């Protein structure tokens, strides 16, 4: 849900307080005395309330306590203490996540890593940066700019989101088609197990013997280890980047154009799609120069040497015109290129201006099914009597429909959640996935029952238990229990489709 949503989901109930919450809190405070500065331990309700949710603001829960370590040693001390006391831990970065992955536990500690925000080193020859987990995504590129380098993954929240959170969710961004997701741009992570034992996964060589544990940790949503330091790959800034904006008078033509570009052997630096309602909202917000009469627009970016860009842009033009583009606009300079992208980057706040609340979905589908999904969403809008604006990482089929509703009307919120559940199930039916980069968290935990079999979910749980046998790191998230899936199947079947779940009870 949007950050301006302030009510809990229908039927959602906060977990019952721990029967000895005050006793556990007192023992925790006593055990951490001398190991954590007094100002780095928050215990009162007025202190912990700001941590009660992440970007999925419809679900809220105050934690038992919040720890704000300033060093890796303090992180280790918190984890050892919590392990000894049997207290669960939820690691938190900047709180920009949209799936409830950092939702606190009533009987647990929220471990805020925001103060570990130092850029340790930048090696321009090896093209790597070593940064603490609380460093902002955009800050890495800002620091590397003097060497002519940058960090490619660029989620829309890059101005605020932390690299540790990006690792937890395997975040992408508009440039992920050409340059890859977080998993393709991280060489090594360092941190601690649930017991507070130091652990390093991956290496600077980019390869290691044995199972690829780095890929397992990236996207594990804080359930396998607490990451405190990340070594990322840097790439040279291109000499030139230009953005080609294509307008289409038909959704299917626009969706088919995406598949046609890739089929033609073109891998744009960015390939984004926005439907007309989203385009109109973004244009009113940032005045990006969008064609508001188009049924959909594509933003296609080319980067490289001037010669490479000129050749690729002409290739793009030919493909887009062949697919029925009604208009093409090429950025004339860097300022206009950034203006084109500013509308896409501000799609979420633009939606917040036209609706009291919005529910941002995150699923993936094969590129060839983009038009089918957009048309399916149009049908859902009619059936659920709610508006939906759409923006896609079109190049890799990662869709972000934003369902508009008013949380003050409970029935609208219920319909929005059911609308979202149907989008996710349709993604699976089309050969896609229930999430692309936002993660599962609490939001999609029951939808995991739709996508994965009992045997597959058991394998996920076994991997988790190999790192955290007691399941004390971020419990209740990401992987549903077999009992939950059985209950979900029994209780939430409606007309052959599975409805949105209640808030998981921890």
N, C-alpha and C positions, 0 to 999 in steps of 0.2 A: 504494500500500500504506500501511498505517498506520505511524505513527512508531515503533511498537514492533516493527516488522518489521526484522530485522537481517541477513537473508541475501540474497544476490543471486538474481535470477531464474534458473530452470533454463535451462541453455544459454547464459546471458548471460556474456559475457567482457569484462573491462575492456580498453580499448584498449591496445595495446602501448606502452610508454614511448617517448617520442621518442628516437631514436638518440643525440641530443646534448643530452639534457634538462639536464644540469648546465651545459653550455656556454651554452645559451639562457638558463638561469636566471641565470648569472653576468653575461651581457651585459645582461639586463634590469635586474638590480640596479645595474650600473654606469651604465646609461643613465638610470635614474630617480633616482640619487643627486643630491640638491640640488633635485629637482623634486617629490619626495614625502618627507615626514618618515620617518625610519628606522622609527618605530613603526607606520607605515601600510603597510609592505610586509612580508608574511609569506612566508617561503621554506622553513622547516623543515617536515618532515612533521607533527610534533606541533602546529605552528601552523595548518597548512592542513587537517588532518583534520576539524575542525568544519564545514568548508564542503563536504564531499564529497557532499552530497545536499541536496535540498529535502524537502518533505513526502512525496514518493514515495521512501520510505527503502529500498525493496528494491534500488534501483539506486544504486551509490556509486562515486565516482572522485575521488581527490585531484587538485587542480589543480596546475599547474606553480608557480603563485604566486597570492597573494591581495593585492589592492590595496584599501586603505580610505581613499579620498580624503575630505578634509574641506571642500573648496571646489570650485566648478565649474572653476576654473582647473586644479586638480590632476586632475580628471577628464579635461580636455582633454589635459593632458600625458601621462597614462597612455595614452590612445587614440593620440596621435601617436607615442609611443614604440613601442607595440605594432604600429602600422601600418608603421613604418619597419623593424622587425625581422621583420615577417611573422608575428607571434604572434596567434592568435585570442583573442577576448575574450567572456566570458559575463558579462553584467550580472546582478546579484543584489540583491533587495530584502531582505525579512525572512525569506525561505526558507520561507514557509508554502505555497507552490505545491504542487499535488497531481499534476502531470503530468510532473515531471522537467524542466521548462523551465529550471531553474537548475542542472542537472547539469553539473559542471565538465568540462573537457577535460584530458587528461593532458599535452597539449602547449600548454595555453592558460592565460590569466590569468582568474581570477574577480575581477570588479570589483564589490566590495561597496559599495553606496550608502547603507548604513544610517546613516552619520554625517551625511548631508545631511538633517537632520531638523528644520529650522527653519520655523515658520510665518512667512512673509515679511510678509503683510498680510491684513487682513480689511476689506472695504469693505461696511458694512451697507446703504448706499444703493444701490449697484450690485448688492448681493447676490452678491458673488464673494469667494473667498479665493485667495490666491497662496501655495502651499506648496512646499517642497522635496520631492523624490521619496521621501525616507526617512520622511516624517511618517506616523504611523499613521492608518489610516482613521478610527477613532473619535476621535482627537485633534482632527480638524478640527471635528467636531460639538461637542466639548467646548469648544473655543476660540470657536466661533460662538454658543454657547448664551446668552451674556450679551447678545447682540443679538436674541435670539428667533429665531435661524436654525439650520439644521443641514444636513449633507450627506447626501443620501438613500441612495445605494447602500450597503448594509450586509451584506457577506458575513459568514458565520458566524465567520470569523477576524478580524473587524474590530478586535478588541482588540489584535491583533498585526500584521496585514498592513499593508504600506505602500501609499501611494497610487501610487507608481511601479509596484509589482507589479500593482495593480488596473488601471492603464493597459495594462500588458503583456498581461494576460489578459482585458480587458474584463469585469471582475467584476460580479456582480449582487448578489443578496441577497434577503431576504424582501420588501422593499418595491419590487423592480424592476418588478413588474407595473404599478403606478400611476405610479411616478416614473422608471422607466427604468434602463438599465444605465450603466456608466461612460461609454460613448460619448455618452450623452444628457445627461451632467452635467459634461462637461469642455469648456471653451471654447478652451483653448490649452495647448500643451506647448512647453517649451524644452529644448534639450539639444545633443548633438553627433553628428555623423556618425562613421563608422568612422575617418575621417582626423583626427578631432579638430576639425572645423570647426563653429562654432556654427550652430544652425539653430532657427528658431521655426516652428511649424505651428499653424494656426488663428488666431483673433483674438478680441478681447473683444466684438465685435459679434455673434458667433455665426454669421457667414456670411462667405464669402470667395470671390473670383473663382477660376475654374479648378477643377481636380479637388479632391475632398474628401480631401486628404492626412491631415487629422486623423483621420478615420475609418479610414484605412488604417493609421496608426501605432498607434491604440488596438486592442489585440488582436493585434498583430504579434509578440508574445513576444520583444521585444528584438532583432529581426533587422534592423530598418530604421534605428534610431538609439538612442542612450542618452539617456533622458529624465532631466533633472535638476530641472526645475521644472514645476509643473502649476497651471493656473488653473481652479478648479472653480466650478460654480454652486451657490449656497446657496438654500434655500427656507425660508419661515417655518414655525416649529413649529406644528402644528395646535393649536387650542384644546383639543381633546378627541380621544382615541383609545380605542376599546373593541374587545375581541376576542370573537368569537362562536365557541365550540367546538361542532362538530357531530359526533355519533357515528353510525356506520352499521354495520349487521350484515352488509353484503355489499360486497365490493370494487367490483363494477360500479356499484352505486348511488352509492358515494362518487365514483368517477371520473366518472360521468355528471353528478353534482351540480356538479362544477367547470365543465364545459361549459355547464350550464344557467345558472349564475350569470352567466357572461360573455354568454351569449345573451340574458339578461334586461336587458342594458345596465348591469350592475353592474361597476365596476372597483374591487375592494377595494384598500385600502392594502397588504394582504398576504393571500395565499391559499396556504396550505401544507397538505400531506397527509402523513400518517404511517400506515403499516400497523400491525397489532397487535403483531408482534414488536418493531418499533421503539418503539412507544408504551410497551410494558411495560419495555423497557430504559431509556428516558428517564425514566419515572416512578420507577423504582427509584433512579435517579441523582440527580434534582433535586426529586422530589416536586412536580410541576407541577399536579397535580389532574386528570390525564388519566383517561379512561374506558378501563380496560385490558380490558374485556370486548368492546369494539367491534372489528369487523374492520378498521376504519380510522377515523381522525378527520380532520376538516378544521379548520384555524384560519383564520378569516375576520376580517380587521381592517377597521374603518371609522374614518376620521379626518376632521376638519373642524370646523365649528361644532357646538355641541350639537344644534341643530335638524337640521343635515345628517346627523349621525351617527344620531340617533334615527330619522329617515326611512329611511336606508340599512339600518340594522339590521333594521327591520321588513320591508323588502323582501327582505333576505337570509333572514330566518326563513321567509317564505312560500315562497321557492324551495327552501330546504333541506328543509322539511317536505314539500313536494310531491315531492321526490326520494327520500323515504323515510327521512329522518333519524330515528333512534330516540331521540335525546336532544339537547337544545341547552342550552349553559351560557354565559351572558354575563358577562364580567368585571365585577365590581361596583365596582372602583376601579383606580387605576393600578398598585398593587402586584400585584393579581391578574392584570392584563393582562400585566405583565412576567413573572409566574410562568408563565403559559400559554406565553409565547414562550421562556422559559428552557429548556424541554424540547427545543424545536426547535433552538435555538441550540447546545445541548449534545448533539445527536444523535451526533456523531462520538466524543467521549470516552465517552459512554454505551455505545457499541458496543465500545469498547476494554475495558470492564469485563466483558463477557460472552464475549470471544473473545481468544485470544492475539494475533491479527492480523486486520485487515480490509482489504479492497481496495475503495476508494471509486470507483465509476464516475460518469460525468458525461455524459449524453446528453440530447437533446431529442426530443420527439415532439409531434404535434398533440394539443391538449387532449382531443379526442374519443376518442383512442386510449389514454388513461391506464389504463383498466380492462383493455384488451387487453394492454398491456405488463405490468401486474402479474400477470395470469394466465399470461402467457408466462414470466415470471420464476419463478413457482411450479413450472411444468413443468421449467424448467432446474434448480431446486433438486433435484428428484427425480433428474434424469439425471446431474448432476454430484456428487450426494451431498454437498452443502454447503448451509448455511443462508444466507439473504440477508434483511437488514432494509432497509426502503425508506422514504425520505423524499423528498418532491418539492417544488420550487417549482411547485406545481400550476398556478398561474395562467398561467404561460408554458410549461408542459410540460417544464420542466427537471428531470430525475430524478437522484437520487443513491442508487442501490442500493449497499448496503455488504455485500459478500460476505465471510462470516466463515470463517476458516481458521487453520491452525497452520503457520507457516513452517518449523517444525522437521521437518515431514513433507513431503518434496519433492514427493510426488505430489499432496498437497493444494494446494500452491502452483501446480503446473501446472494442476490442475483449476480453481482460482480464476481464473487468467489466461484459460483457454479460456472459462470462464463469462462473464467480462467481455467478451471479444471477441464472443461471441454476442449479448450485450446490445446492444453498439454496432451490430452488423450488423442486428439487429432494429429498432433506432431508424431506420436508413436505410431499411429495407424499409417502415416505417410512415410514411415521408415526413418524417422528422426529420433530426437531425444527430448526429455522433459526439461533440460537445462543446457544452456550454452556456456554461460560464464558467471551467472549470478549464484550458482550453487543450489543445493537442496535445502539445507537448514531445517527449519520447521515448516516452511511454506509448502514444500513439495514432498515431504517425507512419505505421505500416503500414495502419492503418484508414483513413487518408486515401486509400489506393489503392482502397478500397471505395466511398467516397462521391464521389470526383471523377475525371473522365476525364483522359486524358493531356493533352489540350488545355487543360483547366482548370488542371491542375497546372503546366503550362508557363507559363501566364499569371501564376500566383503567383510562380514563379521569376523571371520577367522583372521583375515589380515589385520583388522583393527586390534583384535585380542593379542596378536603377536607383539604389538607395540604397547598395548595398554590392557592387560588381562582383566582388570577390574572395571574397565570402561568408565573411568573417572574424568577423562578429557572430553569436554563438550558432549556429555551424554544426552540422549534423547533427540539427537539431530541426525540428519543424512540417511541413516540406514534403519529402516523400520524392522521391528521384531516380527517373527512369524505370527505371533498372536495378534499383533496390530493389523497385519495384512489380512488375516482371517476375519477379524472383526470388520475391517474396512469393506471386504467383499460382501459380508452379510448385511451390514447396516447401511451402506451408502450406494446401493444399486438403485438407479432410478431410470426406467425406460431403457435399460441396456447400457447406460453410461454411469460412470462413477463420479459422484459429486465431490465437492471440495471438503477436506477433512476439518474436524475441529482442531483447535490448538492441541498439540500433543501434551499429555500429562506426564510429567517427569517422575 
